[in-house]
């Protein structure tokens, strides 16, 4: 059996930056490294071509009576710039203390190898393990997974026979506490451009006769929230579900302190609707956020201009049960209804992503039709984590979005068990990214125990 | 006597771009050209050193019983770029049709030479003309006149003995209609910066717990106007004077068409307070304008960020009787009072300029203490323009700001007679600037007639 630490070094040495065509060789190297490793474990490996970077589909088939788990991961990494901030070279794996440093160590090479190693050890110990396993490993995650949706639609029939998806591409608060991500927010993006006069105007010669596009957009933006911190669009909250007591209780167990969070953000005060904590707001409520606003003079000092145009970039985060297309339509109609006279508005819809939630078994809001295998996976996770980590996992929704998880649910009907392995100090997407090798060791044991339990009904 | 057209060519050949140190020789050449011309006319010429470009102070002294007029102008010009858009070289004067082309032909070399020529002819015809004349010609107008305020304060005692200032650095709507600019708006600039979190945040991980600085500033900006197009700051209009019927009547005589103006601006609708025309709004009402707004992601597509900071650049245009420092204080207190919790505001006051208004004699609101010489100047202007241009001049306020005119009033107590000589097609500050030689000819005759009338009580 291979040594996962040595394999992680090999994997990191392949500079697989998907967004930069200069790293074509590194992308191929990383793909071949993963494909080869899975082949050596006896998997049927198919390298599925896409418009850009192939997806690795590796299967361990078996009779339909065996449970079937899909393990997701990605072999591509973020760019490593700025390189001069790295203490050791980004693509030269280096161990310092109990950490392996290198681009992609945590996101996602270490966690992916955690599951590959678990499967490898399990199959070595029990070559006849009654479990179907499919690895589905993409190379475009850091680019927004453009080929992933088309892929799962093309392979729908083969993939939807699975019982659930197992992955590690989320975080935990510390080395002691496992968190299973039980929900992700969805996303709807749009941009609004307001155009007033034909060209920029002198604010002395013409100021006072026309609506300044900056003013028009500022007034429009100001209309989109209520003073108490809610989104001021009719129907925006209609599909938001009540939060269950067990979810609030999980959050309470997390024990995060508002004052610490406030200091971490560096703000004077939180801005949340009455009766909601910031930790609840970020997980359980949708948002409408201004990601960029621009118009007129942007340089030093002043320039007496009335700009011809101004723009605002908006994203809404959505929570479970909200539908991106519906929310986009609500936002667009509100903006159109409030469009100020005297400027022309252009609304450009952007990308979107489904929100996602999964409820572990035995909670008040667990769907009655939850797959028995998924329920067993959650129970096995509880048991494995409690034994290996010394305390039960927490099931928490997160504020971020991983659109592929909602897409998998929508296209394949499959839920995901997201086992967190990133620590806050792993520096994802930043210089000196690293992965904690103790977490990796516990992760391998946990994954192995969960998969083994699934195979024994 | 010199030929003004030949002299204008000589003047234009000196590339006197004040803002660009590469044109040091051109600046000196232009200064020496003007100084020499005035010396040849018998003036005592003093070249007053400043931190950058000297001011020419040329005097024709006389007994205190003689009226005393200061003629203002500037010998510096705007940069000529982009040079490739000029049909003939920018600093090679070229006559096409009845126009002299070249950088500075209109702004301000032609109009300045108009008055110099008028004075030269007048003194040649009547060497004993009982009129004190002071030329005050600066070289930094196109840079915002930084040395002009210190200069008039340093020479206050000598200058304040004048009766009024006579200049041509404003426009007329067409070759037939003389306009005397009777008012200019003042200016107050400030910048507001809102800072929220320590650094840009991921809008998924943290969206919904804090006030986005873009949202904070948008809401603040939206509070600064009423829906009917007025500035929503207590006391903002307190010192604005009622517009007199005679002023509305002058505007009516101008005969500008709203529909033409709307098309020129390229807007769907004007945005003015009820009962006010756009032509009135731009002249008689103060404004609060957003000249720039920036925050968050400015590039293509979307980026899911909550920015750490956002800024807005504001200028207010002020009308007669409003005091810049008072308006600045009102705006700052309104912003401070409305400062949203959860962001830190930094308000940076910028530059300011006094508004200005002068009322010709015999109007209902002419100040009772108006200098008799100024009143004679206006009456002489009426007579001269009516005779030479075939119709009486219009006395109109303008929306723009020429801060030195308010500064002259405040420091020296002197009003200005601003005789317009620019036509809309003169291309000021743009390629292919030119000056209409027929307007110059009429201007010389008009200036001469006015000055002659002043000398004959």
Interface residues (C-beta under 8 A of the other chain):
Chain A: X185 X187 X189 X191 X196 X197 X198 X199 X201 X202 X203 X204 X205 X206 X207 X208 X209 X210 X211 X212 X214 X215 X217 X218 X219 X221 X222 X223 X225 X229 X261 X265 X266 X267 X268 X269 X270 X271 X272 X278 X281 X282 X285 X286 X287 X289 X290 X291 X292 X293 X294 X295 X296 X297 X298 X301 X302 X303 X304 X305 X306 X307 X310 X312 X313 X315 X317 X341 X342 X343 X344 X350 X351 X398 X399 X400 X401
Chain B: X185 X187 X189 X191 X196 X197 X198 X199 X201 X202 X203 X204 X205 X206 X207 X208 X209 X210 X211 X212 X214 X215 X217 X218 X219 X221 X222 X223 X225 X229 X261 X265 X266 X267 X268 X269 X270 X271 X272 X278 X281 X282 X285 X286 X287 X289 X290 X291 X292 X293 X294 X295 X296 X297 X298 X301 X302 X303 X304 X305 X306 X307 X310 X312 X313 X315 X317 X341 X342 X343 X344 X350 X351 X398 X399 X400 X401
